[in-house]
Amino acid sequence: MWKRITGVIAIGACCWALSGCTATGAVAGGVVGHEATHGSTAGTVGGAVVGGVIGHELGK
């Protein structure tokens, strides 16, 4: 449980530091989606899409 929380916080920090990059947001979102859904393909792809959108919007 703590590994997952630490991982999410680390990914969030990386996204914050590199928020202007859509690709970084997509990768981070994919990792979070993968971990949150225990490896589900739909969760990974959905997380990547959401992460990409967030990265794009924060970069504006």
The 8 nearest C-alpha neighbors of each residue, nearest first, counted from 0:
[[1, 3, 2, 4, 5, 6, 7, 34],
 [0, 2, 4, 3, 5, 6, 7, 8],
 [3, 1, 5, 0, 4, 6, 7, 8],
 [2, 4, 6, 0, 1, 5, 7, 34],
 [3, 5, 1, 7, 6, 2, 8, 0],
 [6, 4, 2, 8, 3, 7, 1, 9],
 [7, 5, 3, 9, 4, 8, 2, 10],
 [6, 8, 10, 4, 9, 5, 11, 3],
 [7, 9, 11, 5, 6, 10, 12, 4],
 [10, 8, 6, 12, 11, 7, 5, 13],
 [9, 11, 13, 7, 12, 8, 27, 6],
 [10, 12, 8, 14, 9, 13, 7, 15],
 [11, 13, 15, 9, 10, 14, 8, 16],
 [14, 12, 10, 16, 15, 11, 17, 9],
 [15, 13, 11, 17, 18, 12, 16, 24],
 [14, 16, 18, 12, 13, 17, 11, 10],
 [17, 15, 13, 14, 18, 12, 19, 11],
 [18, 16, 14, 15, 19, 20, 13, 23],
 [19, 17, 15, 14, 54, 20, 16, 57],
 [58, 20, 18, 17, 54, 57, 55, 21],
 [19, 21, 23, 18, 22, 54, 17, 24],
 [20, 22, 54, 55, 51, 24, 23, 25],
 [23, 21, 25, 24, 20, 26, 51, 54],
 [24, 22, 26, 20, 25, 21, 27, 14],
 [23, 25, 50, 54, 51, 21, 27, 22],
 [24, 26, 51, 47, 50, 22, 28, 23],
 [27, 25, 29, 23, 28, 24, 47, 22],
 [26, 28, 24, 30, 29, 25, 10, 23],
 [29, 27, 50, 46, 47, 25, 31, 30],
 [28, 30, 47, 46, 43, 32, 26, 27],
 [29, 31, 33, 27, 28, 32, 34, 26],
 [30, 32, 28, 34, 33, 29, 35, 27],
 [33, 31, 46, 43, 42, 29, 35, 30],
 [34, 32, 43, 38, 30, 31, 36, 35],
 [33, 35, 37, 31, 32, 36, 38, 30],
 [34, 36, 32, 33, 37, 31, 42, 38],
 [37, 35, 39, 33, 34, 38, 42, 32],
 [38, 36, 34, 35, 39, 33, 32, 42],
 [39, 37, 33, 36, 34, 40, 43, 42],
 [38, 40, 42, 36, 41, 37, 33, 43],
 [41, 39, 43, 42, 44, 38, 33, 45],
 [40, 42, 44, 43, 39, 45, 46, 32],
 [41, 43, 32, 45, 39, 40, 44, 36],
 [42, 44, 33, 32, 29, 40, 46, 41],
 [45, 43, 47, 41, 46, 42, 29, 40],
 [46, 44, 42, 48, 47, 43, 41, 49],
 [45, 47, 32, 28, 29, 49, 43, 44],
 [46, 48, 29, 25, 28, 44, 50, 45],
 [49, 47, 45, 51, 46, 50, 25, 44],
 [48, 50, 46, 52, 51, 47, 53, 45],
 [51, 49, 28, 24, 25, 47, 53, 52],
 [50, 52, 25, 24, 21, 54, 48, 49],
 [51, 53, 55, 49, 54, 50, 56, 48],
 [52, 54, 50, 56, 55, 51, 57, 49],
 [55, 53, 21, 24, 51, 57, 18, 52],
 [54, 56, 21, 52, 58, 53, 57, 51],
 [55, 57, 53, 58, 59, 54, 52, 19],
 [58, 56, 54, 59, 55, 18, 53, 19],
 [19, 57, 59, 55, 56, 18, 54, 20],
 [58, 56, 57, 55, 19, 54, 18, 20]]
